[in-house]
């Protein structure tokens, strides 16, 4: 789908009059242009101050862009905006869904004046200055999810940015200085705040009520009182053991961190001087795997497993509503819990309950696996003592037995953290490592919508668990939720599936058991396969192989064009890539979009990027050259002796200069397929499913994940 060209309206405060908004006859005021603008319109402002003659507040309607060009553009003034929750507010501009402002300075000098008001939708504010406002530079409330990129907030009386209610969005690469509070976040607001400079304010970042922001790579320095100030019941994420914060808190006047909230602040991977902290901070060590150990772990070098004994039990049980435990009657996990209880592998409590939704600690998990898979005489290996497991701790023996058998390990700081909750990813890794259940491929994680959340150290083990039918996901079988704490019911179900895999229990019938990728063919693939004609297609071998591995999920026919969203879905399913950069919020990819997760994963893995206006254009057809650039970038491909390789293409002049190196690498490595003429690259033609299948398959060959397939249309450098 090709997007239509948007209209442009011109405004010139100095020379404009009652014109028609053309370059030759511009409007005099921004108000005139906004009255005429509709979705897709860009309003270009010539240099000058727009205040006199404007009707404030200025409403930038959905899909309208306001851009300042040719010098300094200032929008100065304010008017009463009637709001349902806050009454009348003095506001310069209100931005609606998908509207934008760029390269302008916004000032509201009125008492309690606010520069920009955001209430709903995904507005974009970039390269702007919010200066000298009587209250806040930008105020976000309601369900707003704005993107604030590379702006300056300075000399605002109350705060540079104030976010309340359930607003979210992304605040990236901005500078906040010489303001009361650089950033203030309250209520249930939960934005991503990344790579910002918060300096020389009265206080840097102030969090109150139940705010839950995520802070990464920010520099919070030289603020008069506190760098980060926490109040009430806030729960900020300033770093986790597997996702480090990398924030810098330094040289703030009184405290770098002032925690007056009701719970400790958990910090991982931040630059903090503990002597400049007031209140409770829990410092967490990194749990990222050792970089040397990761490749071996991902190679799937698992000792061979003998065939399990043939089960002798009667027909498998099915789901039922009965249970021996009062709180498991009708529960999704009742069959697993009751079968394990019958085998005396799990027990309930004195009040007749099982407490299926209670969280499982690491010590409790060790106790369960050792009760289920007791050590044999040959498993008396030496163990490494943990400094936080005392000699009289109730689970000391089973913890060390589980460690010796390979079920569970400690952390780099020589602790076990026995009372910490066990996560779902840790549980699966523990069971697979302890039982050594076969091999798996990262591509088998394609059955999960949230596969991007799987930590790198767990990819291989969770792939094995998926292949062996061990994973149980409730309520959505496609949601793995790897980093969530595991419950008693979930743990019981996973352990039961391990026993069934070993032939020690009969298989259960449950809609929440994940089917391996080789059998989990989506309806869209099945429907598409019915439409494929029997006539041989030049890319059939590549096409059918990717289909067999369930990589192609939204297909129609080999000659159909592929969209950017479909390509993102394909590369994520095929390569299960790891993130290499922080996420962004694309304004045209809502969370409800079918490929939302794949698009964000492909972006983070550097296969694809968006456009300067923070859009992704998911339904736009992808070009052949874009596919090749994506594979070279995402797979981090390099090659020697590529000079002169493009000379073989008759249409080499169509390759942009910035892409020449990548296309030469792709040619050298056999990624290029030209049908029907080997010497015509056709880089700017829309890519078809067949062409993309061939190129992606060759990427899997380079990753030693697929055997080579000979094709008359594959370009070889020596040809």
Buried (B, 14 or more C-beta within 10 A) or exposed (E): EEEEEEEBBBBBBEEBEEBEBEEEBBBBBBBBBBEEBEEBBBBBBBBBBBBEEBBBBBBBBBBBBBBBEEEEBBBBBBBEBEBEEEEEBBBBBBBBBBBBBBBBBBBBBBEBBBBBBBBBBBBBBBBBBBBBBBBBBBBBBBEBBBBBBBBBBBBBBBBBBBBBBBBBBBBBBBBBBBBBBBBBBBBBBBBBBBBBBBBBBBBBBBBBBBBBBBBBBBBBBBBEBBBBBBBEEBBBBBBBBBBBBBBBBBBBEBBBBBBBBEEEBBBBBBBBEEEBBBBBBEBBBBBBBEEEEBEEBBEBEBEEBEEEEEBEEEEEBEBEEEBBBEBBEEBBBBBBBBBBBEEEBBEBEEEEEBBBEEBBBBBBBBBBBBBBBEBEEEEEEEBEEBEBBEEEBEBBEBBBBBBBBBBBBBBEEEBBBBEBBBBBBBBBBBBBBBBEBBBBBBBBBBBBBBBBBBBBBBBBBBBBBBBBBBBBBBEEBEBBBBBBBBBBBBBBBBBBBBBBBBBBBBBBEBEBBBEBBEEBBBEBBEEBEEEBEEEEBBBBBBBBBBBEBBBBBBBBBBEBBBBBBBBBBBBBBBBBBBBEEBBBBBBBBEEEBBBBBBBBBBBBBBBBBBEEBBBBBBBBBBBBBBBBBBBBBBBEBEBEEBEEBBEBBEBBEBBEEEBBBBBBBBBBBBBBBBBEEBEBBBBEBBBBBBBBBBBBBBBBBBEEBBEEBEBEBBBEBEE
